Amino acid sequence: MDQPLLNDLFALDRAHVLHPNHPVHQDIDFIVSRGEGVRLYDTTGRSFIDGRSQLNCVNLGYGYRRLVDAIKAQAEELSYLSIFYQFSHPQVITCAARLAASAPGDLDHVLFTSGGSEAMEAALAMVRLYWSRLGRAKTKIISRYKGYHGGTASAMAATGMAMGGQTSIQRLISGHVHIPAPNLYRSGAGMDPEAYAKLAADQLAEAIELEGPDSVAAFLAEPIIGVGGYVPPPPGYWPLVREICDRYGVLLILDEVMTGFHRTGPRFAADNWGLVPDILVAGKGINSCYVPCGAAIVSRRIVDVLAGARLSGFTHSGHPLAMAAANAAFDAYDQDGIEDNVGRIHRLMMDRLQGEFLALPHVGTVEGLGLMIGLELVAEKKERTRLPDKVTQGVVGKSLDQGLIIRARDGRLALCPPLVISEAEANEMLDILFPLIRDMNA
Ligand SMILES: Cc1ncc(COP(=O)(O)O)c(C=O)c1O
């Protein structure tokens, strides 16, 4: 693109675009015009490996043929239909049936939305309606510190970290209680992982007791802490949590917006532990973000109690293009060896990360499932001393200069490339990262 035109774009962006999670009035650095495979290209011709799949969502990378063709064909066939009232269309029916067939346990009804946050709102509304129809005053939602559940009002209230200007919204909505999320490296150092898992799960039981089991509607959590720092739970945690929810009659809402669709290996992260939640909230990888889409996948037991109710929805619920893209993504996940690739690249990355990387003085721990890997940088290894955030962000900045997009939070670098990444591309990512960590000024 020629320079005057490019200058115009930067000026117009500065004048008119508000960028989420970027300081208002601070200029942006890149205008991206094209993507292919795992790479993005900006208007100056620079290329980047997308080591974070954007917001951990472009599971199938850019320009995936099945999805592009399906969206084009659907736009010609039926570009839009609202599924409010008595209307439906083949793509939404097929997609719901495929989600029901692949979701854990008896989760077999789907409410579609335009994204993860809306699906979270829908899930929370359904849970409260469920209990009120049973004549129970169970309304409180317990979730976890460091958990992220979205940018809309209730999802933000359930989120367990301060989100910039949104903290005021978080405080406005009552009925949300937070407990710590397990972090073996940080709060269970030296402990037997099973004993630590029990300790962490017991914090939920304690919170339910303290709040009063008759007032608690649901426990809401991500299977693996995502935005809050890429922290997987100790083995044994989830089965214990399920047992506690059952013991107290508390519903379990699993937020798989980030972890769903093979990000951690299997179709859903829940499958890693044979976990069956009561509602599973999905988004992002459902169609690799080719068209905005989210879904609350709900247990038949809950839906039966809601019989006859009119649920709220959204103009884009079950949008034909989103559904066509999701059905094409299902074909890709089912037929194109995606899960095998995740396993292969996970092993390659973990071999290097737990070998040469972990041997570096500032790498504290490497943990992850599938292609959702967190690498914690520390000032001092033995004491696990935290680094100032600007040092970790410095690594993120330098890697961007070298053509690798990653992100970091809470001292952890998040490595989550598209699930279609090749061995050569994964090695290229790590080759860029290694000297930056080895030579960083901590
Ligand atoms: C775990 C989790 N839940 C919910 C959301 C919100 O989804 P969306 O941004 O599509 O509304 C996100 C987004 O990052 C997420 O990571």
The ligand as an SDF file (V2000), in Angstrom:
LIG
                    3D

 16 16  0  0  0  0  0  0  0  0999 V2000
  -12.8960  -17.8350   29.1490 C   0  0  0  0  0  0  0  0  0  0  0  0
  -13.6140  -16.7350   28.4140 C   0  0  0  0  0  0  0  0  0  0  0  0
  -14.9180  -16.5480   28.6410 N   0  0  0  0  0  0  0  0  0  0  0  0
  -15.6210  -15.5960   28.0020 C   0  0  0  0  0  0  0  0  0  0  0  0
  -14.9950  -14.7610   27.0950 C   0  0  0  0  0  0  0  0  0  0  0  0
  -15.7870  -13.6970   26.4030 C   0  0  0  0  0  0  0  0  0  0  0  0
  -15.9890  -14.0310   25.0660 O   0  0  0  0  0  0  0  0  0  0  0  0
  -16.2610  -12.9050   23.9710 P   0  0  0  0  0  0  0  0  0  0  0  0
  -15.0910  -11.9930   23.9640 O   0  0  0  0  0  0  0  0  0  0  0  0
  -16.4520  -13.7000   22.6910 O   0  0  0  0  0  0  0  0  0  0  0  0
  -17.5220  -12.2070   24.3360 O   0  0  0  0  0  0  0  0  0  0  0  0
  -13.6340  -14.9190   26.8330 C   0  0  0  0  0  0  0  0  0  0  0  0
  -12.9300  -14.0420   25.9030 C   0  0  0  0  0  0  0  0  0  0  0  0
  -11.7230  -13.9340   25.9060 O   0  0  0  0  0  0  0  0  0  0  0  0
  -12.9190  -15.9320   27.5120 C   0  0  0  0  0  0  0  0  0  0  0  0
  -11.6060  -16.1360   27.3220 O   0  0  0  0  0  0  0  0  0  0  0  0
  1  2  1  0
  2  3  1  0
  2 15  2  0
  3  4  2  0
  4  5  1  0
  5  6  1  0
  5 12  2  0
  6  7  1  0
  7  8  1  0
  8  9  2  0
  8 10  1  0
  8 11  1  0
 12 13  1  0
 12 15  1  0
 13 14  2  0
 15 16  1  0
M  END
$$$$
